[in-house]
């Protein structure tokens, strides 16, 4: 069984490069995924409307073309708070396996986000959040240093599975996580100081999960290999291999690192399998 990548951004058809924007189609991405040992990828959504890529409908089209290779999450445009449940139920009926990635740039206490969390809990739809340190600074849902609002959400919606993602989330792996916005939006570096908020929240709330994609996720694990391997073993049931790739030229280091650790006997085969594909199959039905 190959890996399941829980975080991709692709297009239904190949488009020319637009400035810095370089996106690969679902079809053209398949050889790259195969080369990386990835059997299936989950597409993140940018919402209900927008450019002809990343939307719920665009992702659904890719999955209709390649049902064995892709699944998709849905997202909502920030409108119609009163219709959140109905819209999410509709997308679930169309095949969406979760909600993500949630990037609405307001605090986690925002009424619109609260409606999404309440509806997702009722519908049994996990939510992947991209976190930002401040409103207006960078895209992503917003929390303060130490993640107090995330803890409130985890406590308020115990049946809701939340997947943490991005620098602002994973920087809290260490007790010396920076408190300024630039520092909170950076990748962690150096030894992890015990007592970080992410391990604390993982220990306290069984509904907190981790999306290990991008340099933020890989750095959280690889910056301190001894700590990272212990974290992977302890929370192997709640961590997901993912990349955050948007084109066939991208490669993130975590996949190869995990392969090396299990081959060297430093990571158990049981933990490796759960992180790389079993959790995605169990939690998302893949």
C-alpha positions in Angstrom: 0.0 0.0 0.0 1.4 3.4 -1.0 1.0 6.6 0.9 -2.2 8.7 0.9 -1.5 12.4 0.6 -4.1 14.3 2.6 -3.3 17.8 1.1 -3.0 18.7 -2.6 -4.0 21.7 -4.7 -4.6 20.8 -8.4 -6.6 21.9 -11.5 -9.1 19.9 -13.7 -7.0 20.9 -16.8 -3.5 22.2 -17.4 -3.2 26.0 -17.5 -0.3 28.2 -18.5 1.9 29.5 -15.7 0.5 32.9 -14.5 3.2 34.9 -12.8 4.3 32.9 -9.8 1.2 30.7 -10.1 2.2 27.3 -11.4 -0.5 24.7 -11.0 -0.6 21.1 -12.3 -3.7 19.3 -13.5 -5.0 16.2 -11.9 -4.0 14.1 -14.9 -0.5 15.5 -15.2 0.2 15.1 -11.5 -0.3 11.3 -11.5 3.2 10.3 -12.7 4.7 12.6 -10.0 2.6 11.0 -7.3 3.5 7.6 -8.5 7.2 8.5 -8.3 6.8 9.6 -4.7 5.0 6.4 -3.7 1.6 8.1 -3.3 -1.4 6.1 -4.3 -4.1 8.6 -3.6 -4.3 12.4 -3.0 -7.0 14.5 -1.3 -7.7 17.9 -2.9 -8.1 21.0 -0.8 -10.8 23.5 -1.8 -10.7 27.3 -2.0 -14.5 27.6 -1.8 -17.7 27.7 -3.8 -16.7 30.2 -6.4 -13.6 31.7 -7.9 -11.0 30.8 -10.5 -11.5 27.6 -12.5 -9.3 25.6 -10.1 -9.5 24.8 -6.4 -13.2 25.3 -6.0 -15.6 22.5 -4.8 -16.8 21.9 -8.3 -13.3 21.9 -9.9 -12.2 19.3 -7.3 -15.3 17.2 -7.8 -14.6 17.1 -11.5 -11.0 15.9 -11.0 -12.3 13.1 -8.7 -14.9 12.1 -11.3 -12.2 11.8 -13.9 -9.8 9.9 -11.6 -11.8 8.3 -8.8 -9.1 5.8 -7.8 -6.5 8.5 -7.5 -8.2 11.5 -5.8 -10.7 12.4 -3.2 -11.8 16.0 -2.2 -12.6 18.3 0.6 -15.1 21.1 0.3 -15.0 24.7 1.5 -17.6 27.5 1.9 -17.5 31.1 0.8 -18.0 33.5 3.7 -21.7 34.3 3.2 -25.0 33.0 4.4 -24.3 31.9 8.0 -27.8 30.6 8.2 -27.3 28.1 5.3 -23.9 26.6 6.4 -25.4 23.3 7.5 -27.4 22.9 4.3 -24.5 23.7 2.0 -22.1 21.4 3.8 -24.7 18.6 3.7 -25.0 19.1 0.0 -21.3 18.9 -0.6 -21.0 15.8 1.6 -23.8 14.2 -0.5 -21.7 15.0 -3.6 -18.7 13.2 -2.2 -16.8 15.6 -0.1 -15.0 13.7 2.7 -14.2 16.8 4.9 -13.8 20.5 5.0 -10.5 22.1 4.1 -8.4 23.9 4.0 -10.3 26.5 6.1 -8.5 29.8 5.5 -11.2 32.4 6.5 -9.0 35.2 8.0 -10.9 35.8 11.2 -10.5 34.6 14.7 -11.7 31.1 15.6 -14.4 32.7 17.7 -16.0 34.3 14.6 -19.7 33.4 14.2 -19.3 32.1 10.7 -16.5 29.8 11.7 -18.5 28.6 14.7 -21.4 27.7 12.4 -19.0 25.7 10.3 -17.6 23.8 13.3 -21.1 23.1 14.7 -22.3 21.8 11.3 -19.2 19.8 10.7 -19.6 18.1 14.1 -23.2 17.1 13.3 -22.3 15.9 9.8 -19.2 14.0 10.9 -16.9 16.0 8.5 -13.3 16.5 9.7 -11.9 20.1 9.2 -8.4 21.0 8.2 -7.5 24.5 9.3 -4.7 26.7 8.0 -3.8 29.0 10.9 -2.6 32.7 10.7 -1.1 34.8 13.6 -3.2 37.9 12.9 -6.2 39.1 11.0 -5.1 40.9 7.8 -1.6 39.6 8.0 -1.8 36.3 6.2 -4.5 34.0 5.1 -5.8 31.5 7.6 -8.0 31.3 10.6 -6.6 33.3 13.5 -5.6 32.4 17.0 -3.5 34.1 19.7 -0.1 32.8 21.0 -0.6 29.6 22.9 -3.7 28.7 20.8 -6.4 29.5 23.4 -9.2 29.8 20.9 -8.3 26.5 19.3 -8.6 24.9 22.8 -12.0 26.5 23.2 -13.2 25.0 19.9 -11.8 21.6 20.8 -13.7 21.7 24.1 -16.9 23.1 22.7 -17.1 20.5 19.8 -15.7 17.2 21.2 -17.2 15.3 18.3 -15.4 17.4 15.7 -12.1 16.2 14.3 -9.8 19.2 13.7 -6.6 18.8 11.7 -4.0 21.5 12.5 -1.8 22.8 9.7 0.5 25.7 8.8 3.4 27.5 10.5 1.3 29.2 13.1 0.0 25.9 14.3 3.1 23.8 14.2 5.4 26.5 15.6 3.6 25.8 18.9 5.3 22.4 19.1 8.0 23.9 21.3 7.5 25.7 24.6 9.7 28.6 23.3 7.3 29.3 20.4 7.6 33.0 19.4 4.8 35.4 20.2 5.4 38.1 17.5 3.4 37.7 14.2 6.5 37.2 12.0 7.9 34.6 14.3 4.6 32.8 14.6 4.5 32.6 10.8 7.9 31.0 10.5 9.1 27.4 10.5 10.5 26.0 13.7 14.2 25.4 14.0 16.4 23.7 16.6 15.7 21.5 19.5 12.1 21.3 20.8 11.6 22.5 24.3 9.2 20.3 26.2 5.9 21.9 27.2 4.7 23.2 23.9 1.1 23.9 23.3 0.6 21.5 20.4 1.8 18.4 22.4 -0.3 19.6 25.4 -3.4 20.0 23.2 -2.9 16.6 21.6 -2.6 15.0 25.0 -5.7 16.8 26.4 -8.1 16.6 23.4 -8.5 13.4 21.4 -10.3 15.3 18.7 -7.2 17.2 17.7 -5.4 15.7 14.7 -2.3 16.8 12.6 -1.8 17.5 8.9 1.9 17.0 8.4 2.1 18.8 5.1 4.4 21.5 3.8 7.6 22.7 5.4 5.7 23.7 8.6 4.6 20.1 9.3 7.8 18.4 8.2 10.0 20.9 10.2 7.8 20.3 13.3 8.8 16.7 13.2 12.3 16.8 11.7 13.8 19.8 13.6 14.4 17.6 16.6 14.4 14.0 15.4 14.4 12.4 18.8 11.4 14.5 19.9 9.7 14.1 16.5 9.9 10.4 16.4 8.5 10.1 19.9 5.6 12.4 18.9 4.9 10.3 15.8 4.8 7.1 17.9 2.6 8.6 20.7 0.0 10.2 18.4 0.3 7.8 15.4 -3.5 7.4 15.3 -4.0 11.1 14.8 -1.4 12.2 12.3 -1.6 12.2 8.5 1.0 12.2 5.9 0.5 15.1 3.5 2.5 17.4 1.2 0.7 20.6 0.1 2.0 20.2 -3.4 0.5 22.3 -6.1 2.6 21.2 -9.1 4.7 18.3 -10.3 8.0 20.2 -9.6 7.4 20.2 -5.8 8.8 17.7 -3.4 8.6 18.0 0.4 11.2 16.1 2.6 8.9 14.4 5.1 7.9 11.4 2.9 11.5 10.3 2.2 12.5 11.0 5.9 9.7 8.7 7.1 10.8 6.0 4.8 14.4 6.3 6.0 13.3 6.2 9.7 11.2 3.1 9.4 13.9 1.3 7.3 16.4 2.2 10.0 14.2 0.8 12.7 13.8 4.2 14.4 10.1 4.5 13.6 7.8 1.4 14.1 6.2 0.0 11.0 2.8 0.2 12.9 3.2 4.0 13.4 4.5 4.5 9.8 1.5 2.6 8.3 -1.0 4.5 10.4 0.5 7.9 9.5 1.1 7.2 5.8 -2.2 5.6 4.9 -4.2 3.7 7.5 -5.5 6.8 9.4 -6.7 8.4 6.1 -8.6 5.2 5.3 -10.1 4.9 8.8 -11.0 8.6 9.4 -11.9 9.6 5.9 -13.1 6.3 4.5 -10.5 6.2 1.7 
